Amino acid sequence: MEVNNKDKFKALWLSHSSIGDYLKCPRLYFLRNVYKDPISGHKFTVMTPPLALGQAVHEVVESLSVLPTEERLKNSLQKKFENAWKKVEGEKGGFKNHDQELEYKDRGLKMLKNLEDNPGPILMKALKLKSEDGLPYYWFSDKENIILCGKIDWIEYLEANNSIHIVDFKTGRYIEDDTSLQLPIYLLLAKNLQKREISKASYWYLEKTDGLAEVKLPDIQDSFEKVGKIASRIKLARQLNHFVCESKGCRFCIPFERILKSGGKMVGLSEYGQDIFILRD
């Protein structure tokens, strides 16, 4: 007889971000997703200019999906960006100087100008996944007490065949690797949190003039097995409390180690209640 261990307060919560942390470095996963400051009781993260840029641009884009299609580009996206940028300006975004901040801010403004000039799915009907407290999630495994969660940047509703189009916005300059688990995770979330067929998926590279690139949909069963495999590894690591950096200090975990050694400055709280730090030189 299969035992049902469902308890969301004791469950292992996984997302594309946390899984990505573990695959980069188990020690990074521990420091970002397990460790809590003994004084504040909060988890922590390290803000950098690329993260600040992504946060500001995604905030603007996310605000569009809840608006009627005819109102989405009624007001300047660049003006909305100016307001979003206030949350990450100066040291709050990890910028070392004014010139560096201007460089990243200018990139963000150009991305949103590209979006206005080539809106594509932005002007089409959009859907949101059902969620609690703003975070979509579902029980990936009742037996193992594992939850998969995450936000999909944009879900276009394709009225012609009553299906959906998953779109992920990219603010970085690299092309998403074919081995990335992002799309399989988004596919699983969309499959389990809404009823329509998923007919296509795309990455949208916002620094390109026409950066909407359709990608092949992964197989749903293959996606489940891939995510399940890494989920089992993470669960075992947590049970054993075994989170070791294979390099004994890599570019992923070292910035977080520096924060633990008082090498950083707290500059705020994230939307998820994490303490946000920047590194001191």
PyMOL commands that set and color helices and strands:
alter all, ss='L'
color gray80, all
select helices_A, chain A and resi 16-24+26-33+49-64+69-71+77-85+90-93+98-117+120-123+182-193+220-240+254-260
alter helices_A, ss='H'
color red, helices_A
select strands_A, chain A and resi 12-14+44-46+126-127+137-141+146-149+154-158+163-170+197-205+212-215+264-269+275-279
alter strands_A, ss='S'
color yellow, strands_A
deselect
rebuild
show_as cartoon
